[in-house]
């Protein structure tokens, strides 16, 4: 299992699902390392042999920061199954599969996309299903020394997504009652749904285990839209956030050409040699 010590903050991780689409997926590890990234994340590893992914991480001295639980049929439009009452068995099987991959990849954080609320199912049944599934996953992942995360997502990009706000995420954490359930705070999604970014991060910091960034509108690089990212990054450092910052955005041009936004926020410890 890869075992590398991550650099000091700020720690930017390349999201290989969104970045480096100029090359095939397995070639994106090399491209990210060449541009100075020391960590990577992506939506799902399951289309590839876990040993092949681990070899890329080892070869390019990269930390696997995060991936998601299996989320149903992505190509058919599913965006998670954790709130679906008829898919509990599939969800539990997916937790086991995710642990196998994360263990091989040295990944200590797994995100749960909760899914879209199906029509005709009572809200209390959806909530109870989700709470029970998160409790199951939190316990199983804790035994493997892996943190479980949930991510609120905006309803403009994914209409009908069941988890949209940090307030709902807090309620889920309380209802599950586990010390192994955290929030994945995506600045882009929460700018759309809530705003008030830095005060919210400050209030929730003990519950935030991962941060992702993109600008709004457009979901392009930081610095291309309305979000004051220099202030956000400075605030994360001031507040003592020690986690990774996932770069989950759509490059406005080529990936490498658009990375100039990142340079002022890096230190020698955060740039690969």
Phi, psi and omega in degrees: 000131178303141181216090182237145180275121181290158181285175176289165180289157353287142182245104182267130177248135178280126174276108188282352171284323184264324184263159174061035175289358175291341182231168179293160190302313184292341176275351182287335177298313179297318181296319180294317179296321180298326180275003174100001176290143176246355177223152177225154172220166174193169183297302188219139175263356201285346177282354184235153174295133183298330179292326178292321178292318179298324179295321178295318179299315182293317183298320184256011174054052182249147174266129171280109189275319191195145159212174185261159166297156171308140191235029179083205183271092184298317182295335178272001177102000177287145183229042182120158183229007189293338180259006185265114186300328183275003184241021185298316179299317178297320178299313182296320176298322180294328177298316178298318179296319180296321179296320178301313180293312184298323179296315178295323184272354183069028183269126185254008178221129176233131181262144176251113169278119193281337177104173177272143178288122180285151179290145172082008178249131183298144184299322181291329177290319176299314182296317181294320178298314181296315180299315180296318179295319179294323177297317177300312183292319181299319180292314181295319180290325178298321179297334178263008180061044179234135178276141175260134179238153168235147187235116169291136184231145184288150184277354176282316180283323179231084178302135178087357179299137192283333184246111189240345188225157175292331178297317177295320178299320177298319179297321179296316179300317180294318182291323179291320176072025179254148173273012180238036174229126187226174179257134165266113186261106177265113186300320180298308181299318185282337171297320180290318188273326190228323192066203177052048193296301187295315176301324179292315177300317180299316181294323187261002190311317180296341182259356182265121181250354178198145178236140173235154185225147168193160181264167182225135001279167173103338183057039178262195183302148167307137182099355180259357184219212191272347186278132180276081185293324175305321178291319180297313181295317178298323180291321176301317177294316181298323181281349177089022176295125185251001185275185178276158174242110183277129180270086184253074181224167178262111181303132180291330175233222174286156183299305184297321181296335184264009185273005182298334179300332189278332189300317181295342184262001181265156172239167179305330181288341184259001179252130179297145180294000000 
